[in-house]
Amino acid sequence: MPEKHVVAALVERRARVAGELQAAQIRVMRLRLALGSSDACIRMFKANYNVEAIRPKVTYSKNPARLPKGTGSRKALDVLRQSGEALTSQELARRILVLMDRDTDERAVEMLAKTIHSSFSRQKNPVVSYDRGSWPGKWRLLPP
């Protein structure tokens, strides 16, 4: 005879997963409705616009370290100036989080490292260079 507490726990788990699935399906329906509304508005202004050619944009959740916008790249430059050595994006992110008394969990470090790498890669007047001589590559300040 099966254990009653095991069956009860499995029933509870299934109910929770089914509830999450239902909520996700409702969210998908709302997103599809919003997408259709956006497509209709685009076509109102330009009837022959190919909305299927618009590539989806990757969106990220909030930074788990709760840093103000723009802080990561500014602090990364400060860390590079103070250390005087080349550092990877991960090392920069970890040092920034420690410097700002924030939790250095992997998710926060990974998201901040991506932000730093992206910001440094898009600089119009670069003050840093990316050294691919080692794995992973390291960021280094350019001479003044």
N, C-alpha and C positions, 0 to 999 in steps of 0.2 A: 504494500500500500504506500503510495507516495506521501511524502512528508507534507503536511498541511501548510506549515510556515513557508516552505520553499515555493509551493504553488501560489500562495498568497503574495509573496514577494515578486514572483514573476508576473502575476496579474497586475500588480501595482506598477511594475516597470513598463509593461506593455501599455498600460493606460497613459502613463506619462509620455512615452515615445509617440503614441498615437496623437496625443494633445499637441506635442511639439510639431508633428508632421502637419496637422490641421492648421496650426498657426502659420507654418511656413508656406503652405499652399495658399492661404489667404494673402500673405505678403506677396507671393508671386503674382497672384491675380491683380493686386493693387499696382504692382510695378508694371505689369503688362498694360493696364489701363492708363497709367501715367505715360508710358512709352507711346501708346497709341495717340494720346492727346498731344504729345509733343510732335509726333509725326504729322498729325492733322494741322497743327499750327504752322509747321514748316511749309507744308503744302499750300496753306492759305497765302503765304507770302511768295512762294515760288512753286508753282504747280508741278513742274517737271523735275524737281529736286529728287535725287535718288537717296532716300533715307537709309536704304539697306547698305549703302557704301560707307556709312558712318561707323567707324570702328568703336567698339566699346572701350570706355576709359576705366582703368583700374583705380579703384578707390580703396583707401586704407582706413582702418579704424583709428580712433584717437590714440595718440601716443601714450603708452602706459606709464611713462615717466612724468607725464603732465608738465612738460617744459613749454614755456611760451614760444610762439611761432618765431623762427629765425634764431633762436638761442643756440641750437646745435652747431650751425656753421660758424657763428661768431666765437663760441667757446672753443670750437675745434682749432680755429686760428690761434686763439690765446694759448691753448695747450701746445701747439706746434712751436710757437714763439718761445714759450718757457722751456720746453724740453730740448729744443735744438736738434732733434733727431727725426728721422722719417718714421711714421706710424701708419698702421693699417686703419681702415675705417672702424673696425671692431675695437681696436685698442683706443682710438680716439673717443669712441662712444662710451666705453667703460670708464675712462679717466674723467670724462665730463660728468657722468652720473655720480661718480665718487666725489668729485669736486663740488657738485651741487647737492650733496647729501640725499641722493635718490637711490631707490632700490635698483640693483644691477642684475635683475632677472634677465634671462635670455631673450625674452620677447622685447623688452625695452631696449636692450643693447642692439638687437638685430634691427629694429625699426629706426633707431637713432643712427646706426651705421649706414643704413640705406639712405636716410635723409642727408647725411654728411656727404656721402659719395655722390649723390645726385646733385647737391648744391655745388660742390667743388667741380664736378664735371661740366656744369652749365655756365661757369663764370665767363663773362664777356672779356674782362681784363684779368686774366688769371694771376693769382698771387701764390698758387700752389701748383705742383706738378705731380703726376702720378707715375711712380717708378714701377715698371713691370718686371724688373730684374729679379724679383723674388716672388714666391707664392705665399700668401696673397700679396698683391701689390701694395705699395706704401705711398702715402702722401708726404710731400716734402715742400717746405717753403721755398719759393724762388728767391734768388738773391735780389736785393733792392736795386 
